[in-house]
Amino acid sequence: MNQDLNKPSKPNDVSEHLGEGESPQVLQYLIGLIQIPRPINCAITFFSVLLGGWLGTLTLSNSLLLAAISATLITGGGNVLNDLCGLQEDRINKPQRPLPAGIVSSTMAIILTFFLLLGGLILGFLLPSPAPWIVLVAVIALIGYNFWLKRVPLLGNLVVSALGGLAFVYGGFAAHAYPPSRWPALFAVLFHLGREILKDLEDIPGDQVLMGSTIPLSWGKSTARILITGIYATLMILTPLPALIDIYGNIYFALACLLNLLLIYVLIRLRQASTPKILRHLNHTLKGGMILGLLAFFFDRL
């Protein structure tokens, strides 16, 4: 544990862990508990699962809602575990996060991880096969990634990207309508893969302390940029296909073109400069692109 977190608090200091010395302000502590699972990422997972099942049935069944909740809990648990395993790097890369900032204790984060993952597993096993096995694989993959695979160049990125696509497939199986979920799942894998490599570029300062490496550290920043460009170029070629072969219509095509413009913007900015500030901006821009992709499928089916 960082020794700085154990220093006596100043009158307005809220950096002490709950239960370790003086308690932080209750409001900031509660906000930290909400922030640490990354609620925006959890919401994207929730709607991805719903969309994956809804595309095939155009209804929201109890099973689909249960699947969406279970996936959201698992995503939240995985995010907290990621912060726990990456605490040393986050003290450099993202010191404002609840754990490195000392707003939430490591003990509370461990408890939160356990109950979120356990809750997601329990809800997933209430669903018909193969949904329980998808949930189990997702939890094992998240644990494996955070403890080992994120230190392996490309392999760790692929695991996270596959989980992003798996959310749609999970919803499809929960709704007994798997085939329509394949297109968004494919696009999600590619989208997440490019974004994960971009995040590796952003996190270089902290990642240098790891017992392992990432793509930019092992293969160089130029190689990372080339991979991101190739992945998103492939995605831009593929996204219009569902409209061109009449699976989706004009609304999807228009929003897909808008998403491609966003990707072009990201690639241009990435080529121009790659300072931490710009990379952080591009990362947030891509998160908005995820929402745009969900809306493209949703509004076209409406």
Disulfide bonds with the S-S distance in Angstrom:
none
